[in-house]
Amino acid sequence: MTDHPIRLFADDEAVRRVGTGLLDRSLPKEEWTHEAHLAACLWLVRERPDFACETQLPNAIRAFNAAKGGINDDTQGYHETLTQLYIAGVRRFAVSLPEGVTLVEAVNRLLASDMAPRDWPLRFYTRERLFSVEARRRWIAPDLGPLA
């Protein structure tokens, strides 16, 4: 995949703004980047124990996409397998952090980790399986190996 520069967050409030902007659909579409996806997920995991990511995040992303003029279908928009894979990865990352790490420190560490590159899911899936209609519509297990 193409290398992209890491876009780090300036402070806790910048992370919270992305997360709340996803949920209330106020985040500008152009700010819904790969980094924003990861930051919002980590914010939800750390600061919103009332929010069940595995069940509620899919609808939040679909609703955000639709509110911004996006389409959630067999070729674009929401992708169930990617979402569930990243939720699992972010949860594992979050529990590995030492006590006292601030939200922005946690997010920026995540963005600098081996999980942040856009091709991270291809460690577990072949391209054909991951980008299939089936994987977009429902969770499918990895075909190259389990999430370690």
C-alpha positions as CSV (number, residue, x, y, z in Angstrom):
1,M,0.0,0.0,0.0
2,T,1.0,3.6,-0.4
3,D,2.8,5.1,2.6
4,H,0.9,8.0,4.2
5,P,2.4,10.4,6.8
6,I,1.1,9.8,10.3
7,R,-1.3,12.6,11.3
8,L,-1.0,12.9,15.1
9,F,-3.5,14.6,17.4
10,A,-2.6,17.7,19.3
11,D,-4.5,17.1,22.5
12,D,-7.3,15.1,24.2
13,E,-9.9,17.5,23.0
14,A,-9.0,17.0,19.4
15,V,-9.5,13.2,19.9
16,R,-12.8,13.8,21.7
17,R,-14.0,16.1,18.9
18,V,-13.5,13.4,16.3
19,G,-15.3,10.8,18.4
20,T,-18.2,13.0,19.3
21,G,-18.3,14.3,15.7
22,L,-18.7,10.7,14.5
23,L,-21.5,10.0,16.9
24,D,-23.4,13.3,16.3
25,R,-22.4,13.4,12.6
26,S,-20.9,16.9,13.0
27,L,-17.4,15.9,11.9
28,P,-16.6,17.3,8.4
29,K,-16.4,14.4,5.9
30,E,-12.8,15.3,5.0
31,E,-11.8,14.8,8.6
32,W,-13.1,11.2,8.7
33,T,-9.6,9.8,7.9
34,H,-8.0,6.5,8.7
35,E,-6.4,8.2,11.8
36,A,-9.8,9.5,12.8
37,H,-11.3,6.0,12.6
38,L,-8.6,4.7,15.0
39,A,-8.8,7.7,17.3
40,A,-12.6,7.5,17.6
41,C,-12.4,3.8,18.3
42,L,-9.8,4.2,21.1
43,W,-11.8,7.2,22.6
44,L,-14.9,5.0,22.7
45,V,-13.0,2.1,24.3
46,R,-11.3,4.3,26.9
47,E,-13.9,6.9,27.7
48,R,-17.3,5.5,26.7
49,P,-17.8,2.2,28.5
50,D,-21.6,2.8,28.0
51,F,-21.0,2.4,24.2
52,A,-20.8,-1.2,23.0
53,C,-18.4,-0.8,20.1
54,E,-19.0,-4.2,18.6
55,T,-22.7,-3.6,18.2
56,Q,-23.1,0.2,18.2
57,L,-20.2,1.4,16.1
58,P,-21.4,-0.3,12.9
59,N,-24.6,1.7,12.9
60,A,-22.8,4.9,14.0
61,I,-20.4,4.6,11.0
62,R,-23.2,3.8,8.6
63,A,-25.2,6.8,9.8
64,F,-22.2,9.1,9.6
65,N,-21.5,7.9,6.0
66,A,-25.1,8.5,5.0
67,A,-25.3,11.9,6.7
68,K,-22.2,12.9,4.6
69,G,-23.7,11.8,1.4
70,G,-21.9,8.4,1.3
71,I,-23.4,5.1,0.3
72,N,-23.1,1.9,2.3
73,D,-23.4,-0.9,-0.3
74,D,-21.5,-3.9,-1.6
75,T,-18.6,-1.8,-2.9
76,Q,-18.3,1.3,-0.7
77,G,-19.0,2.7,2.7
78,Y,-19.2,0.6,5.8
79,H,-17.2,-2.6,6.0
80,E,-18.1,-5.0,8.8
81,T,-15.0,-7.2,8.9
82,L,-12.6,-4.2,8.9
83,T,-14.6,-2.5,11.7
84,Q,-14.7,-5.6,13.9
85,L,-11.0,-6.4,13.3
86,Y,-10.0,-2.8,14.2
87,I,-12.2,-2.8,17.3
88,A,-10.5,-6.0,18.5
89,G,-7.1,-4.6,17.7
90,V,-7.8,-1.3,19.4
91,R,-9.1,-3.1,22.5
92,R,-5.9,-5.2,22.7
93,F,-3.8,-2.1,22.2
94,A,-5.7,-0.2,24.9
95,V,-5.1,-2.9,27.6
96,S,-1.4,-2.9,26.8
97,L,-0.9,0.7,27.7
98,P,0.6,1.6,31.1
99,E,-1.4,3.4,33.7
100,G,-1.6,7.2,33.5
101,V,-1.2,7.5,29.7
102,T,-3.4,10.4,28.5
103,L,-5.9,10.0,25.7
104,V,-3.9,11.9,23.2
105,E,-0.7,10.0,24.2
106,A,-2.6,6.7,23.8
107,V,-4.0,7.7,20.4
108,N,-0.7,8.9,19.1
109,R,1.0,5.7,20.3
110,L,-1.6,3.8,18.4
111,L,-1.0,5.8,15.3
112,A,2.7,5.1,15.5
113,S,2.2,1.4,16.2
114,D,2.4,-1.5,13.8
115,M,-1.4,-1.6,13.8
116,A,-1.7,1.9,12.2
117,P,-0.6,1.2,8.6
118,R,-3.6,0.9,6.3
119,D,-2.4,-2.5,5.2
120,W,-2.4,-4.0,8.7
121,P,-5.6,-6.1,8.0
122,L,-3.7,-7.8,5.2
123,R,-1.6,-9.5,7.8
124,F,-4.6,-11.6,8.6
125,Y,-6.6,-11.7,5.3
126,T,-5.9,-12.2,1.7
127,R,-6.9,-9.1,-0.4
128,E,-9.6,-11.2,-2.1
129,R,-11.2,-12.3,1.1
130,L,-11.0,-9.0,2.9
131,F,-12.4,-7.0,0.0
132,S,-15.2,-9.4,-0.8
133,V,-18.9,-8.5,-0.6
134,E,-19.3,-11.1,2.2
135,A,-16.6,-9.4,4.3
136,R,-18.1,-6.0,3.8
137,R,-21.5,-7.2,4.9
138,R,-20.7,-9.5,7.8
139,W,-17.7,-10.6,10.0
140,I,-15.7,-13.3,8.3
141,A,-12.7,-14.9,10.0
142,P,-9.2,-14.3,8.8
143,D,-7.8,-16.7,6.3
144,L,-4.0,-16.0,6.9
145,G,-4.0,-16.3,10.6
146,P,-5.7,-15.1,13.8
147,L,-5.3,-11.7,15.3
148,A,-2.3,-12.1,17.6
